[in-house]
Amino acid sequence: MAEEEHLYMLKQGAGIWNRWRAECSTVVPDLSGADLRRTNLREANLSEANLVGTDLSGANAEAANLSAGRLSKANLSVANLSGASLPWADLFGGDFDWANLSKADLFGVDLQGANLRGAILTGANLGGGNLSRAIVSSADLREADLNGADLTGADLNGADLSRAIVGWTKFSDVDLTGVEGLDTLRHLGPSTIGIDTICRSGGRISEVFLRGCGVPDVAIRYMRYLTGGPIWTYSCFISYSSQDQVFAERLHADLQSRGLRCWFTRKDVPIGELIRARMDEGQRTRDKLLVVLSADSMGSTWAELEIKSALEKEAKEKRLVLHPLCLDDALKGSDEDWAARLRRERMVADFRGWADDAAYQRAVNRLIRDLGAEQI
């Protein structure tokens, strides 16, 4: 909560405020949560001030000193901070919607999750700043300094980076397709381009930009293969017994090589573990479940739990989840209710002859066809 004395001194104007700060240099101003909408703070010394949650919307803080200030969750929408000094300020989660920050010094600031939509940041110094998960859509970053900045997961749609300075900048987990001016960036050194960024951008990233970031030509050429094949919008998970690991590893490698996102793990659950909880946790992380059924797995508790959990998910989400695979005749000879249901209602992938390469390849092709049926 703001100190009333501090608020009173600030409202006397920047001249009186700055003299008070010089005379009381050990006092850390507390203006947290205050209503400072449309207040004239031009050239005010607010360094190290506590402005957490303060409403500064529409305020004029041109050339103000906010260095090392605490402004997390503050509202600075449509505020004028042109030429302001904010190095090392905590701006976590702040709202700078359409604010003017042109030529502002934002070196090393924490802007994680902040809203910079439409903000004017032309010529601003954002070097070393943390803008991860920030909303920077439609922002004007022309000639801004982004050297060493972290843009991981930021929303850059419509942002203009024309002639901005980069180097050791993190472009991880971002979609670059809507960014303007990438070819005009000035590269002081290499930058990080994540595979997640390549995928989110659909491979449609300027080669001029990629070379400037230090990506070698061979990687640029192969980048097309990361996004040029069939797009599988789901993940699949292979569930199997440790006795069937050789088969599971072979199937996993083949599905991965065909462009499917695929994971696998053995299901020998340790004694005493909460089996049902573990099944439910795994079920939330996959779209398709491939259960390898054999004499070994059919005798395990996990197989029944996995299958029943998958069937419950199908009923709830009204889509196909479970794909059973048999390695022998154990499913055919089982008198369990769930096994009878599978025989009656499902097309079970037949891998009984998987040791024969030709038979195995035919079964894999049929499985991939079945997995992709819902994609069409």
C-alpha positions in Angstrom: 0.0 0.0 0.0 1.4 3.4 -1.0 2.7 5.7 1.7 0.6 8.9 1.9 3.6 11.1 2.5 5.3 9.8 -0.6 2.2 10.3 -2.7 1.8 13.8 -1.4 5.4 14.7 -2.4 5.0 13.2 -5.8 1.9 15.2 -6.6 3.8 18.5 -5.9 5.6 18.0 -9.2 8.8 16.5 -10.5 11.0 19.4 -9.3 9.9 19.2 -5.6 9.8 15.4 -5.7 13.4 15.2 -7.1 14.7 17.6 -4.4 13.0 15.5 -1.7 14.6 12.4 -3.0 18.0 14.0 -3.0 17.5 15.1 0.6 16.1 11.7 1.7 18.3 9.5 -0.3 17.9 6.5 2.0 14.1 6.5 1.6 12.7 3.9 -0.8 9.5 5.4 -2.2 6.4 3.2 -1.8 3.8 4.1 -4.4 2.5 0.5 -4.7 -1.1 0.2 -5.8 -1.6 4.0 -6.2 -3.8 5.7 -8.7 -1.4 7.7 -10.9 -3.5 7.7 -14.1 -2.5 10.6 -16.4 -0.1 12.0 -13.9 2.8 14.2 -15.1 6.0 12.3 -14.1 8.2 13.8 -16.7 11.9 13.6 -15.6 10.9 12.4 -12.2 13.4 10.3 -10.2 11.5 7.1 -9.4 14.6 4.8 -9.3 14.1 1.8 -7.0 10.6 2.9 -6.2 7.9 0.4 -5.3 5.3 0.7 -8.0 3.9 -2.8 -7.8 0.4 -2.9 -9.1 0.3 0.9 -9.6 -2.1 2.4 -12.2 0.1 4.6 -14.5 -2.2 4.3 -17.5 -1.9 7.4 -19.6 0.8 8.9 -17.4 3.5 11.1 -18.9 6.8 9.6 -17.7 9.0 10.9 -20.5 12.7 10.8 -19.6 11.8 9.6 -16.1 14.3 7.6 -14.1 12.7 4.2 -13.2 16.0 2.3 -13.0 15.7 -0.9 -10.8 12.1 0.1 -10.1 9.6 -2.5 -9.0 6.7 -2.3 -11.5 5.4 -5.9 -11.7 1.7 -6.0 -12.5 1.7 -2.2 -13.0 -0.7 -0.7 -15.6 1.2 1.5 -18.0 -1.1 1.2 -21.0 -0.9 4.2 -23.4 1.6 5.8 -21.0 4.4 7.9 -22.5 7.8 6.5 -21.4 9.8 7.8 -24.3 13.5 8.3 -23.4 12.8 6.9 -19.9 15.5 5.0 -18.0 14.4 1.6 -16.8 17.5 -0.6 -16.6 17.1 -3.7 -14.5 13.5 -2.8 -13.6 11.1 -5.5 -12.7 8.3 -5.2 -15.2 7.0 -8.8 -14.8 3.4 -9.1 -16.0 3.1 -5.4 -16.6 0.6 -3.9 -19.0 2.2 -1.7 -21.7 -0.6 -1.9 -24.1 0.0 0.8 -26.9 2.5 2.5 -24.6 5.3 4.8 -26.0 8.7 3.4 -25.0 10.7 4.8 -27.9 14.4 5.2 -27.1 13.8 4.0 -23.6 16.6 2.2 -21.8 15.2 -1.2 -20.8 18.5 -3.1 -20.5 18.2 -6.3 -18.4 14.5 -5.7 -17.6 12.2 -8.6 -16.6 9.2 -8.4 -19.0 8.1 -12.1 -18.6 4.5 -12.4 -19.5 4.1 -8.6 -20.0 1.6 -7.1 -22.4 3.5 -5.0 -25.0 0.8 -5.2 -27.7 1.1 -2.3 -30.1 3.8 -0.7 -28.0 6.2 1.8 -29.6 9.7 0.5 -28.9 11.6 2.1 -31.8 15.3 2.5 -30.8 14.7 1.1 -27.3 17.4 -0.8 -25.6 16.1 -4.2 -24.6 19.6 -5.8 -24.5 19.7 -8.7 -22.0 16.0 -8.4 -21.3 13.7 -11.3 -20.5 10.6 -11.1 -22.8 9.7 -14.8 -22.5 6.0 -15.4 -23.0 5.4 -11.7 -23.4 2.8 -10.4 -25.9 4.7 -8.3 -28.4 2.1 -8.5 -31.2 1.9 -5.5 -33.5 4.7 -3.8 -31.5 7.1 -1.4 -33.3 10.6 -2.6 -32.6 12.4 -0.9 -35.5 16.1 -0.3 -34.7 15.6 -1.6 -31.1 18.5 -3.4 -29.4 17.6 -7.0 -28.7 21.2 -8.2 -28.2 21.1 -11.0 -25.7 17.3 -10.8 -25.2 15.2 -13.8 -24.4 12.1 -14.1 -26.6 11.2 -17.6 -25.7 7.5 -18.2 -26.3 6.8 -14.6 -27.1 3.8 -13.6 -29.3 5.5 -11.7 -32.2 2.6 -11.7 -34.6 2.7 -8.5 -36.6 5.7 -7.1 -34.7 8.1 -5.0 -36.8 11.8 -5.7 -36.2 13.1 -3.8 -39.1 16.8 -2.9 -38.6 16.7 -4.1 -35.0 20.0 -5.3 -33.4 20.2 -9.0 -32.5 23.0 -11.4 -31.3 22.9 -14.2 -28.8 19.1 -13.6 -28.9 16.8 -16.5 -28.1 14.1 -17.1 -30.7 12.8 -20.3 -29.1 9.3 -21.6 -29.3 8.1 -18.6 -31.4 6.1 -18.3 -34.6 8.1 -16.0 -36.9 5.8 -16.1 -39.9 4.0 -12.9 -38.9 7.2 -10.9 -38.1 8.1 -8.0 -40.3 11.7 -7.0 -41.2 13.6 -10.2 -40.4 15.8 -9.8 -43.5 16.9 -6.4 -42.3 18.1 -7.4 -38.8 21.6 -6.4 -37.8 23.4 -9.4 -36.4 26.2 -8.8 -33.9 26.6 -12.5 -33.3 24.8 -15.9 -33.6 21.3 -16.3 -32.1 19.3 -19.4 -31.0 16.7 -20.8 -33.3 14.8 -23.7 -31.7 13.4 -26.6 -33.6 10.1 -25.7 -31.9 10.4 -22.3 -33.7 11.0 -24.1 -37.0 7.9 -26.3 -36.5 5.7 -23.5 -35.2 6.7 -21.4 -38.3 6.0 -24.3 -40.6 9.6 -24.0 -42.0 8.6 -20.7 -43.5 11.6 -18.7 -42.2 13.7 -16.4 -44.3 17.1 -18.0 -45.2 18.7 -14.5 -44.9 17.6 -14.4 -41.3 18.6 -17.9 -40.5 22.1 -17.4 -42.0 22.4 -14.2 -40.0 21.6 -16.1 -36.8 24.5 -18.5 -37.7 22.4 -21.5 -38.9 24.6 -23.4 -41.3 23.4 -24.0 -44.9 23.2 -27.8 -44.4 20.8 -27.3 -41.5 18.7 -24.8 -43.5 18.4 -27.4 -46.3 17.4 -30.2 -43.9 15.0 -27.9 -42.1 12.6 -28.4 -45.0 12.4 -32.1 -44.2 11.3 -31.3 -40.6 8.1 -29.7 -41.9 7.8 -31.0 -45.5 6.4 -34.4 -44.7 3.0 -35.5 -43.6 1.8 -33.6 -40.6 0.7 -35.9 -37.8 -1.4 -33.8 -35.4 -1.4 -36.4 -32.7 1.1 -38.4 -30.6 1.1 -42.1 -30.0 2.4 -44.1 -27.1 3.5 -47.8 -27.2 2.7 -49.7 -24.1 4.4 -53.1 -23.7 5.9 -55.7 -21.3 9.6 -55.8 -20.8 9.6 -59.3 -22.4 8.5 -57.7 -25.7 11.0 -54.9 -25.6 12.9 -55.9 -28.8 9.6 -55.7 -30.8 8.6 -52.4 -29.1 12.0 -50.8 -29.9 11.8 -51.9 -33.5 8.2 -50.6 -33.9 9.1 -47.3 -32.2 12.0 -46.7 -34.5 10.0 -47.4 -37.6 7.1 -45.2 -36.6 9.5 -42.4 -35.8 11.2 -42.7 -39.1 7.8 -42.4 -40.9 7.2 -39.0 -39.3 4.9 -40.0 -36.3 5.5 -38.5 -32.9 5.9 -41.6 -30.8 7.0 -42.6 -27.4 7.2 -45.8 -25.5 7.9 -47.3 -22.1 7.7 -50.7 -20.4 4.8 -51.2 -18.1 6.3 -53.4 -15.4 4.8 -51.4 -12.5 6.7 -51.7 -9.2 4.9 -53.4 -6.3 3.2 -50.8 -4.0 2.8 -48.1 -6.7 -0.6 -46.7 -7.3 -1.2 -48.4 -10.6 -4.4 -46.6 -11.5 -3.0 -43.2 -10.9 0.0 -44.0 -13.1 -2.3 -45.1 -15.9 -4.4 -42.0 -15.7 -1.4 -39.8 -15.7 0.0 -41.4 -18.9 -3.4 -41.3 -20.5 -3.5 -37.5 -20.3 -0.2 -37.2 -22.3 -1.1 -39.2 -25.4 -3.7 -39.2 -28.2 -3.2 -42.7 -29.5 -2.4 -45.8 -27.4 -0.7 -48.8 -29.0 -1.0 -51.8 -26.6 1.3 -54.7 -27.4 -0.6 -57.9 -26.4 1.2 -61.2 -25.8 1.2 -64.1 -23.4 3.5 -62.0 -21.2 1.6 -58.8 -21.2 -1.9 -60.4 -21.0 -1.0 -61.8 -17.6 -0.2 -58.4 -16.2 -2.6 -56.0 -14.4 -1.4 -53.0 -16.3 -2.7 -54.3 -19.7 -6.3 -54.4 -18.4 -6.0 -51.0 -16.7 -4.5 -49.4 -19.8 -7.2 -50.8 -22.1 -10.1 -49.8 -19.9 -8.7 -46.3 -19.4 -8.3 -45.9 -23.2 -11.9 -47.1 -23.8 -13.1 -44.6 -21.2 -11.3 -41.8 -22.9 -12.8 -42.9 -26.2 -16.3 -42.8 -24.8 -15.7 -39.4 -23.3 -14.0 -37.7 -26.3 -15.9 -39.6 -29.0 -12.8 -40.5 -31.0 -10.5 -43.6 -31.5 -7.7 -43.9 -29.1 -6.9 -47.6 -28.6 -5.0 -49.6 -31.2 -4.3 -53.2 -29.9 -1.4 -55.2 -31.4 -1.1 -58.9 -30.9 2.2 -60.8 -31.1 0.7 -64.3 -30.5 -2.6 -66.0 -29.8 -2.9 -64.9 -26.2 -5.7 -62.4 -26.9 -7.6 -65.1 -28.9 -7.5 -67.5 -26.0 -8.3 -65.1 -23.2 -11.7 -65.4 -21.5 -11.5 -61.9 -19.9 -14.4 -59.6 -20.7 -12.2 -56.8 -22.0 -10.4 -59.3 -24.3 -13.7 -60.5 -25.6 -14.7 -57.0 -26.3 -11.5 -56.3 -28.3 -12.0 -59.4 -30.4 -15.6 -58.4 -31.0 -15.3 -54.7 -31.7 -11.7 -54.0 -32.8 -9.5 -54.7 -35.8 -6.5 -55.9 -33.9 -3.2 -55.4 -35.7 -1.6 -58.8 -36.4 2.1 -58.8 -35.7 2.3 -62.6 -35.0 4.8 -63.0 -37.8 6.9 -60.0 -36.9 10.1 -62.0 -37.0 9.7 -62.3 -40.7 10.7 -58.9 -42.2 8.2 -59.0 -45.1 5.3 -59.8 -42.8 6.4 -57.2 -40.3 6.5 -54.5 -43.0 3.0 -55.3 -44.2 1.7 -55.1 -40.6 3.5 -51.8 -40.0 2.0 -50.3 -43.2 -1.5 -51.3 -42.3 -1.0 -49.9 -38.8 0.2 -46.5 -40.1 -2.7 -46.5 -42.5 -5.1 -47.1 -39.6 -3.4 -44.5 -37.5 -3.7 -41.9 -40.2 -7.3 -42.6 -41.1 -8.7 -39.9 -38.9 -6.3 -37.4 -40.4 -8.0 -37.5 -43.8 
